[in-house]
């Protein structure tokens, strides 16, 4: 993994493939459909001729449906409750794309400082500079040309930059920033560049309708169900630590309680599992009773409520 200079516009630029990122991606469970869709979309951006080759292979001619992919904004929105894996997926799926395409993929994580300090025009300039930097590195592809490097522009907490311009409380500078964001997305669509823009948000309804309309797909994430929690917990605690029946009880303890929603993915991976290990370390082992007792002390992260 290589981090490059970003001049403050991006928090970092990460290069794939990367072994640790691959492991992070493999730990995400229950998101296979979204993973597959994002990889497919990326491959079409990286290899524009692949759709035509597919059509000729199966139909001996170009399907009229292919014209709908022309000038299609490469924007994808990942939305949902906190701790549901959307940002983790956005930060890691590029590794799968890199391995499948056999080329480097660069992940550009837009810094939240792109909102600026409030100076007139600053946010607009920063957003425009971010898209200009991406465009300078991602040349337009011809019909028969494949990319040698791919790019993912990640905008986390996207509602901070792309909030609806219909809000009466929205400042003129914020509206101008949203306009700049839309122009940047449209420019990428026009240029047929090897770039995907991925936005993550907890507040889907807060996004500007024009931004949502441009999304090629919007994926909504929810907290893990019982089977997904079982997989995550089993990956952390093998059967020699707790049996299947004992694991079933722990899965139930991490589900819905009288305090509200069940555990999120991050509640399990960042709070429960480390807390269990620390409760045992350094003087005892781990068993189902310890896992259950620790689970009972942890309150799930409150559900995010849009206002």
C-alpha positions in Angstrom: 0.0 0.0 0.0 1.5 3.3 -1.0 0.4 6.7 0.1 1.1 9.7 -2.2 1.2 13.4 -1.7 -2.3 14.9 -2.0 -1.8 18.6 -1.3 -4.4 18.5 1.4 -7.3 17.8 -1.0 -7.2 14.0 -0.2 -6.6 12.4 3.1 -4.5 9.9 1.3 -4.1 8.1 -2.0 -3.8 4.3 -1.6 -2.6 2.0 -4.2 -4.0 -1.5 -4.8 -3.4 -4.5 -4.9 -2.5 -4.6 -1.2 -2.5 -7.8 1.0 -3.9 -6.1 4.1 -6.7 -4.5 2.1 -7.5 -7.9 0.6 -7.9 -9.4 4.1 -10.2 -6.5 5.1 -12.4 -7.0 2.1 -12.6 -10.8 2.7 -13.8 -10.1 6.3 -16.8 -8.3 5.1 -19.8 -10.7 5.1 -23.2 -10.5 3.6 -22.1 -7.9 1.0 -21.2 -10.1 -1.9 -23.9 -8.7 -4.2 -22.7 -5.1 -3.7 -19.0 -6.2 -4.1 -19.8 -8.0 -7.4 -21.7 -5.0 -8.8 -19.0 -2.5 -7.9 -16.3 -4.7 -9.5 -18.3 -5.2 -12.7 -18.9 -1.4 -12.9 -15.2 -0.8 -12.4 -14.2 -3.3 -15.1 -16.5 -1.6 -17.6 -14.9 1.8 -16.8 -11.4 0.3 -17.2 -12.2 -1.7 -20.3 -14.8 0.2 -22.4 -14.7 -2.5 -25.2 -15.7 -5.3 -22.8 -19.4 -4.6 -23.1 -19.3 -4.6 -26.9 -17.3 -7.8 -26.9 -19.8 -9.4 -24.6 -22.7 -8.4 -26.8 -21.0 -9.7 -30.0 -20.1 -12.9 -28.3 -23.7 -13.6 -27.2 -25.8 -11.9 -29.9 -23.5 -11.4 -32.9 -24.3 -7.7 -32.9 -24.4 -4.7 -30.6 -27.5 -4.5 -28.5 -29.4 -1.2 -28.5 -29.2 -1.3 -24.7 -25.5 -0.6 -24.8 -26.2 3.0 -25.8 -27.5 3.6 -22.3 -24.0 3.2 -21.0 -22.7 6.1 -22.9 -22.2 9.3 -20.8 -23.5 7.4 -17.8 -22.2 9.0 -14.6 -19.8 6.6 -12.8 -21.4 7.5 -9.4 -22.4 5.0 -6.7 -24.0 5.8 -3.4 -23.5 3.5 -0.3 -26.1 4.5 2.3 -27.2 3.2 5.7 -26.8 3.1 9.4 -23.5 3.6 11.2 -21.2 0.6 11.4 -22.9 -1.4 8.6 -19.7 -1.8 6.5 -20.4 0.8 3.7 -17.2 2.8 4.3 -15.1 -0.4 4.8 -16.4 -1.7 1.5 -15.8 1.6 -0.3 -12.2 1.6 1.0 -11.4 -2.0 0.0 -13.2 -3.1 -3.1 -10.6 -1.5 -5.3 -8.2 -4.3 -4.3 -10.5 -6.9 -6.0 -10.8 -4.7 -9.0 -7.0 -4.4 -9.2 -6.5 -8.1 -9.1 -9.2 -8.8 -11.6 -8.0 -6.2 -14.1 -4.3 -6.8 -13.5 -3.5 -3.1 -13.1 -2.9 -0.7 -10.3 -6.0 1.0 -8.8 -5.6 4.3 -6.8 -8.1 5.1 -4.1 -8.4 8.9 -3.6 -10.2 9.6 -0.2 -11.5 13.2 -0.3 -10.6 15.1 2.8 -13.4 16.5 4.9 -11.5 19.7 4.9 -12.8 20.1 1.3 -15.6 21.9 3.0 -13.1 24.6 3.6 -13.0 27.2 6.4 -16.0 29.1 5.4 -14.3 31.6 3.1 -16.4 32.6 0.1 -15.7 30.3 -2.8 -13.2 28.0 -0.9 -15.3 24.9 -0.9 -16.1 25.2 -4.6 -12.4 25.7 -5.4 -11.4 22.6 -3.3 -14.0 20.4 -4.9 -13.1 21.6 -8.4 -9.4 21.0 -7.6 -10.1 17.4 -6.5 -11.9 16.5 -9.7 -9.3 18.4 -11.8 -6.5 16.3 -10.1 -8.4 13.1 -10.8 -9.0 14.1 -14.4 -5.3 14.9 -14.9 -4.3 11.4 -13.8 -7.1 9.5 -15.6 -7.0 10.1 -19.4 -10.0 9.5 -21.6 -10.2 6.1 -23.1 -11.0 5.2 -26.7 -13.5 2.5 -27.6 -10.7 -0.1 -28.0 -8.3 1.2 -25.3 -8.0 -0.4 -21.9 -6.8 1.6 -18.9 -3.4 1.0 -17.5 -4.4 2.5 -14.1 -7.8 2.9 -12.5 -9.1 5.4 -10.0 -11.7 5.5 -7.2 -12.8 8.8 -5.7 -14.2 8.2 -2.3 -16.4 10.9 -0.7 -17.2 9.7 2.9 -19.9 11.5 4.9 -21.1 12.7 1.5 -24.1 14.6 2.9 -21.6 17.2 4.3 -20.8 18.1 0.7 -23.8 17.1 -1.3 -26.7 18.1 0.9 -29.9 19.2 -0.8 -29.9 22.7 -2.3 -33.7 22.8 -1.6 -33.0 23.5 2.1 -34.0 27.0 3.0 -31.1 27.1 5.6 -28.5 26.3 3.0 -25.9 29.0 2.5 -25.1 30.2 -1.1 -21.5 28.9 -0.7 -22.8 25.4 0.1 -25.1 25.5 -3.0 -22.1 26.5 -5.2 -20.1 23.6 -3.7 -22.9 21.1 -4.7 -22.9 22.6 -8.2 -19.2 22.1 -8.5 -19.6 18.4 -7.3 -22.3 17.8 -10.0 -20.1 19.4 -12.7 -17.2 17.2 -11.7 -19.4 14.0 -11.9 -20.8 15.1 -15.3 -17.3 15.8 -16.6 -16.2 12.3 -15.7 -19.2 10.9 -17.5 -18.5 12.9 -20.6 -14.8 11.9 -20.8 -15.2 8.1 -20.5 -12.4 8.0 -17.9 -11.3 5.0 -15.8 -12.8 6.5 -12.6 -15.5 5.5 -10.2 -17.0 8.0 -7.7 -18.3 6.4 -4.5 -20.2 8.4 -1.9 -21.0 7.1 1.6 -23.6 8.6 3.8 -25.8 8.0 6.8 -28.3 10.5 5.6 -29.5 9.4 2.2 -32.5 11.7 2.1 -30.3 14.7 2.8 -28.5 14.3 -0.5 -29.3 16.7 -3.3 -31.9 15.2 -5.7 -29.6 16.0 -8.7 -26.8 14.0 -7.1 -29.0 11.0 -6.4 -30.5 11.2 -9.9 -27.0 10.8 -11.3 -26.2 7.7 -9.3 -25.8 4.5 -11.4 -26.8 2.6 -8.3 -27.7 3.3 -4.7 -27.0 0.5 -2.2 -28.7 0.7 1.3 -26.9 -1.1 4.1 -28.5 -2.4 7.3 -27.2 -4.0 10.5 -26.1 -7.6 10.2 -28.8 -10.3 10.6 -28.3 -13.4 12.8 -26.5 -15.4 10.1 -24.1 -12.5 9.3 -23.4 -12.0 13.0 -22.7 -15.8 13.3 -20.2 -15.7 10.4 -18.3 -12.7 11.9 -18.2 -14.2 15.4 -17.2 -17.6 14.1 -14.3 -16.1 12.2 -13.1 -14.5 15.4 -13.8 -17.4 17.8 -13.3 -20.9 16.3 -15.2 -23.9 17.5 -12.6 -24.9 20.0 -13.4 -21.6 21.8 -17.2 -22.0 21.7 -19.5 -24.7 20.3 -22.2 -24.2 17.7 -24.9 -24.2 20.4 -22.9 -21.7 22.5 -22.4 -19.5 19.5 -26.1 -19.5 18.9 -26.6 -18.0 22.3 -24.0 -15.3 21.7 -25.6 -14.5 18.3 -28.9 -14.0 20.1 -27.2 -11.7 22.7 -25.9 -9.5 19.9 -29.3 -9.2 18.3 -32.2 -6.9 19.1 -32.5 -6.0 22.7 -34.8 -3.9 24.9 -32.3 -1.1 24.3 -33.0 -1.0 20.6 -31.2 -2.3 17.5 -28.7 -5.1 17.6 -25.0 -4.9 17.1 -23.6 -3.3 14.0 -20.7 -4.9 12.2 -18.3 -2.4 13.9 -19.9 -3.1 17.3 -18.7 -6.7 16.9 -15.4 -6.2 15.2 -14.2 -3.1 17.0 -15.8 -3.4 20.4 -17.0 -6.9 21.3 -14.1 -9.0 20.0 -11.3 -6.7 21.2 -13.1 -6.4 24.6 -13.3 -10.2 25.0 -9.6 -10.6 24.1 -8.6 -7.9 26.6 -10.8 -9.4 29.3 -8.9 -12.7 29.0 -5.4 -11.4 28.4 -3.0 -12.1 29.9 -4.1 -14.6 32.6 -6.9 -16.7 31.1 -8.3 -18.2 28.0 -11.5 -17.4 26.2 -14.7 -19.4 26.4 -18.3 -18.9 25.6 -19.2 -17.8 29.1 -16.7 -14.9 28.9 -17.9 -13.9 25.4 -21.5 -13.8 26.6 -20.7 -11.9 29.7 -18.8 -9.2 27.8 -21.5 -9.0 25.1 -24.0 -8.2 27.9 -21.9 -5.2 29.0 -21.9 -3.6 25.6 -24.7 -1.4 24.4 -25.1 -1.5 20.6 -24.4 1.8 18.8 -27.7 3.8 18.7 -29.5 3.7 15.3 -28.8 6.8 13.2 -32.0 8.8 12.8 -32.3 11.2 9.9 -33.8 14.6 10.8 
